[in-house]
Amino acid sequence: MKKKFAAGFMAIALSTISSSSWAAEGIPVIDPSAIDHTVSPCENFYQFACGNWINKNPIPADRGRWTRFDVLTELNLEKLRAILEQAAAGSDPATRKIGDFYASCMDEDAIEAKGLAPLVPELARIDAVTELDGLPALLAHQQENGVRAFFAFRSTEDNADATKVIAELDQGGLGMPDRDYYLRTDTASAELRQKYRRHVARMFELIGEIPEIADTHADLVVEIETELAQASLDRVKRRDPKNLDHKLSRAELAALAPRFAWEDYFAAVGQTGIDSLNVAWPDFFKGFNDVLIGHEVPVLKIYLRWHLVNAAAQWLPKAFVAERFAFDGRALTGAQEDRPRWKRCVQQINWMMGEDLGRAYVAAAFPPETKDATVSIIRTIEAAYAEDIAGLDWMTPETKTKALAKLSAIANKVGYPDKWRDYSALDIVRGDALGNAQRAAAFEFNRRLAKIGKPVDRSEWLIPPPTVNAYYNSRTNDINFPAGILQPPFYDPKLDAAANYGAIGSVMGHEMTHGFDDQGRKYDGEGNLHDWWTSADASAFDQRVACLVNEYGNFTAVDDVKVNGRLTLGENIADTGGLHLSHAALEKALNDTSPPPIDGLTAPQRFFVAYAQAWCGNLRDQEKRRLALIDPHSPNQFRVNGVIANEPAFARAFACPAGAPMAPPPEKACRVW
């Protein structure tokens, strides 16, 4: 962003849930009533395509934003809720775990009655540490349970040999969304830091600290996190995979942060056999070492208590849930009230046991024929991309040959995995909400670490099948379209090709283009971090992307905050390339025919309206500011107008006069693919 049943698929009995009724639900791919005909499409296409939708769809009180994308997500939550409620009430062994997990999450009375008791053993574990040599085992245990303290440890593909899985350490340990929240000096950022400090203090009060002590402890937490933020690499620099490629021996790692007993940590996470690993940003671990030097063990324990409570808050009594929302919801996104409990429970189970829930979802909501139809669209777009590459006037034949080889090697993964994840080792206990969450986090943590030293499993999916999203993975060179997104407003088998190519086709072209954006182009067709471009071609590419950096960098996200043209570069390349490729594929599919207009729109016009309406939305100012700092995607209006202005076919479709805002002179248009 962002079907044939696979062999071995286990059908789930869902006798009271009708897949045919679900198919009738949804949002239209093209909504004629959303169009604002008082606005010229050549002046502001986003407003033309979405103006009436924007006016008629205010942001719900529990949201920081409300888009057509979010409407689909909400419809999916209803489908998942039906599955989970039936599972919770039934006795089917195939869905027992997700049912028990959901019932436990929804049982607020039981959670209130237990109070802080489920967290007491974990708090006691922290209290029991008196010396620094006890930190590695404690930290390993916390990270296994889903507490994101100090740094991240995981498995990843080897940049030098993408067939192998190695261990990786990366920066982490922050309670706010990004390092810049701690370092920016503008008034809004300073005010948000104060809200965060008060939030941390109130959480400490909820676990029994008196206000004066809680305030002091909050100051210490913010101090440590600020030091970690100062050592962290910013998001723009993290976009260059070469900045995150540092394979070190264990001895070299120990030299970076000698204050931490790495041998004890690796033993605690069951990884004593690794002899080298990728340390994404070595300077962060120098900063981590400085934190350990600069703070006594009692202070480090305060930091760990905060991250424990922060991770567990959503599974604790209402006071914790409310305080968590006060910052993560109201302060960060501008939402006025928390989301209903059932929605939060459904979302958590989707992420924690997504493939178990996904089996039931696919059985009930994903017709097999959808896979065949969408794969056909993908292949048409691939053919259009191959022609595009072959016809480029700025790329040499040598690099073209390699680009075409990489394109042909992209694997198309649609709907759901070929083999489902086995959750038999995960223990779910009805009535133990926090314990279930911790065990599910530990299951996933250990599942991923178990891959270290083994061959890469290229069939694996990184997001669950019900998710309304899509992605490209440069390490495995595949594009992935979960079942959740293959429905209106992105895909509708009953609609014309123009509507579907404009909506889901543009998403498919978008993900395909990620293989050749400023990040993806640095990986070869096998997924290795390898420079396969000639210097002349790399220079020509950089000249073209500079146009997009400048164009998007001049858009205003909110108030005094501009869109970060460097942070959003990859998504902007994919947006412009995806639309262009899908339009070329539509022309191939139409084969020089001109279908009659529908709702007053020609086929080319329907293509562009379908694309634009996927992004109709409203956002609160807090959410606009948050996304401008951390989101690699541009704001929705620029994902439409910025892209449209760079696509010559749009001006032809709407007969825009030369020089109109949506039809700038060709020499001013930005084009990479």
Rosetta blueprint (number, residue, H / E / L):
1 M L
2 K L
3 K L
4 K L
5 F L
6 A L
7 A L
8 G L
9 F L
10 M L
11 A L
12 I L
13 A L
14 L L
15 S L
16 T L
17 I L
18 S L
19 S H
20 S H
21 S H
22 W H
23 A H
24 A H
25 E L
26 G L
27 I L
28 P L
29 V L
30 I L
31 D L
32 P H
33 S H
34 A H
35 I L
36 D L
37 H L
38 T L
39 V L
40 S L
41 P L
42 C L
43 E L
44 N L
45 F H
46 Y H
47 Q H
48 F H
49 A H
50 C H
51 G H
52 N H
53 W H
54 I H
55 N H
56 K H
57 N L
58 P L
59 I L
60 P L
61 A L
62 D L
63 R L
64 G L
65 R E
66 W E
67 T E
68 R H
69 F H
70 D H
71 V H
72 L H
73 T H
74 E H
75 L H
76 N H
77 L H
78 E H
79 K H
80 L H
81 R H
82 A H
83 I H
84 L H
85 E H
86 Q H
87 A H
88 A H
89 A H
90 G L
91 S L
92 D L
93 P L
94 A L
95 T L
96 R H
97 K H
98 I H
99 G H
100 D H
101 F H
102 Y H
103 A H
104 S H
105 C H
106 M H
107 D L
108 E H
109 D H
110 A H
111 I H
112 E H
113 A H
114 K H
115 G L
116 L L
117 A H
118 P H
119 L H
120 V H
121 P H
122 E H
123 L H
124 A H
125 R H
126 I H
127 D H
128 A L
129 V L
130 T L
131 E L
132 L H
133 D H
134 G H
135 L H
136 P H
137 A H
138 L H
139 L H
140 A H
141 H H
142 Q H
143 Q H
144 E H
145 N L
146 G L
147 V L
148 R L
149 A L
150 F L
151 F E
152 A E
153 F E
154 R E
155 S E
156 T E
157 E E
158 D E
159 N L
160 A L
161 D E
162 A E
163 T E
164 K E
165 V E
166 I E
167 A E
168 E E
169 L E
170 D E
171 Q E
172 G L
173 G L
174 L L
175 G L
176 M L
177 P L
178 D L
179 R L
180 D H
181 Y H
182 Y H
183 L H
184 R L
185 T L
186 D L
187 T H
188 A H
189 S H
190 A H
191 E H
192 L H
193 R H
194 Q H
195 K H
196 Y H
197 R H
198 R H
199 H H
200 V H
201 A H
202 R H
203 M H
204 F H
205 E H
206 L H
207 I L
208 G L
209 E L
210 I L
211 P H
212 E H
213 I H
214 A H
215 D H
216 T H
217 H H
218 A H
219 D H
220 L H
221 V H
222 V H
223 E H
224 I H
225 E H
226 T H
227 E H
228 L H
229 A H
230 Q H
231 A H
232 S L
233 L L
234 D L
235 R H
236 V H
237 K H
238 R H
239 R L
240 D L
241 P H
242 K H
243 N H
244 L H
245 D L
246 H L
247 K E
248 L E
249 S E
250 R H
251 A H
252 E H
253 L H
254 A H
255 A H
256 L H
257 A L
258 P L
259 R L
260 F L
261 A L
262 W H
263 E H
264 D H
265 Y H
266 F H
267 A H
268 A H
269 V L
270 G L
271 Q L
272 T L
273 G L
274 I L
275 D L
276 S E
277 L E
278 N E
279 V E
280 A L
281 W L
282 P H
283 D H
284 F H
285 F H
286 K H
287 G H
288 F H
289 N H
290 D H
291 V H
292 L H
293 I H
294 G H
295 H L
296 E L
297 V H
298 P H
299 V H
300 L H
301 K H
302 I H
303 Y H
304 L H
305 R H
306 W H
307 H H
308 L H
309 V H
310 N H
311 A H
312 A H
313 A H
314 Q H
315 W H
316 L L
317 P L
318 K H
319 A H
320 F H
321 V H
322 A H
323 E H
324 R H
325 F H
326 A H
327 F H
328 D H
329 G H
330 R H
331 A H
332 L H
333 T H
334 G L
335 A L
336 Q L
337 E L
338 D L
339 R L
340 P L
341 R H
342 W H
343 K H
344 R H
345 C H
346 V H
347 Q H
348 Q H
349 I H
350 N H
351 W H
352 M H
353 M L
354 G H
355 E H
356 D H
357 L H
358 G H
359 R H
360 A H
361 Y H
362 V H
363 A H
364 A H
365 A H
366 F L
367 P L
368 P H
369 E H
370 T H
371 K H
372 D H
373 A H
374 T H
375 V H
376 S H
377 I H
378 I H
379 R H
380 T H
381 I H
382 E H
383 A H
384 A H
385 Y H
386 A H
387 E H
388 D H
389 I H
390 A H
391 G L
392 L L
393 D L
394 W L
395 M L
396 T L
397 P H
398 E H
399 T H
400 K H
401 T H
402 K H
403 A H
404 L H
405 A H
406 K H
407 L H
408 S H
409 A H
410 I L
411 A E
412 N E
413 K E
414 V E
415 G E
416 Y L
417 P L
418 D L
419 K L
420 W L
421 R L
422 D L
423 Y L
424 S L
425 A L
426 L L
427 D L
428 I L
429 V L
430 R L
431 G L
432 D L
433 A H
434 L H
435 G H
436 N H
437 A H
438 Q H
439 R H
440 A H
441 A H
442 A H
443 F H
444 E H
445 F H
446 N H
447 R H
448 R H
449 L H
450 A L
451 K L
452 I L
453 G L
454 K L
455 P E
456 V L
457 D L
458 R L
459 S L
460 E L
461 W L
462 L L
463 I L
464 P L
465 P L
466 P L
467 T L
468 V L
469 N L
470 A L
471 Y E
472 Y E
473 N E
474 S L
475 R L
476 T L
477 N L
478 D E
479 I E
480 N E
481 F E
482 P E
483 A H
484 G H
485 I H
486 L L
487 Q L
488 P L
489 P L
490 F L
491 Y L
492 D L
493 P L
494 K L
495 L L
496 D L
497 A H
498 A H
499 A H
500 N H
501 Y H
502 G H
503 A H
504 I H
505 G H
506 S H
507 V H
508 M H
509 G H
510 H H
511 E H
512 M H
513 T H
514 H H
515 G H
516 F H
517 D L
518 D L
519 Q L
520 G H
521 R H
522 K H
523 Y E
524 D L
525 G L
526 E L
527 G L
528 N L
529 L E
530 H L
531 D L
532 W L
533 W L
534 T L
535 S H
536 A H
537 D H
538 A H
539 S H
540 A H
541 F H
542 D H
543 Q H
544 R H
545 V H
546 A H
547 C H
548 L H
549 V H
550 N H
551 E H
552 Y H
553 G H
554 N L
555 F L
556 T E
557 A E
558 V E
559 D L
560 D L
561 V E
562 K E
563 V L
564 N L
565 G L
566 R L
567 L L
568 T L
569 L H
570 G H
571 E H
572 N H
573 I H
574 A H
575 D H
576 T H
577 G H
578 G H
579 L H
580 H H
581 L H
582 S H
583 H H
584 A H
585 A H
586 L H
587 E H
588 K H
589 A H
590 L H
591 N L
592 D L
593 T L
594 S L
595 P L
596 P L
597 P L
598 I E
599 D L
600 G L
601 L E
602 T L
603 A H
604 P H
605 Q H
606 R H
607 F H
608 F H
609 V H
610 A H
611 Y H
612 A H
613 Q H
614 A L
615 W L
616 C L
617 G E
618 N E
619 L E
620 R L
621 D H
622 Q H
623 E H
624 K H
625 R H
626 R H
627 L H
628 A H
629 L H
630 I H
631 D L
632 P L
633 H L
634 S L
635 P L
636 N H
637 Q H
638 F H
639 R H
640 V H
641 N H
642 G H
643 V H
644 I H
645 A L
646 N L
647 E L
648 P H
649 A H
650 F H
651 A H
652 R H
653 A H
654 F L
655 A L
656 C L
657 P L
658 A L
659 G L
660 A L
661 P L
662 M L
663 A L
664 P L
665 P L
666 P H
667 E H
668 K H
669 A L
670 C L
671 R L
672 V L
673 W L
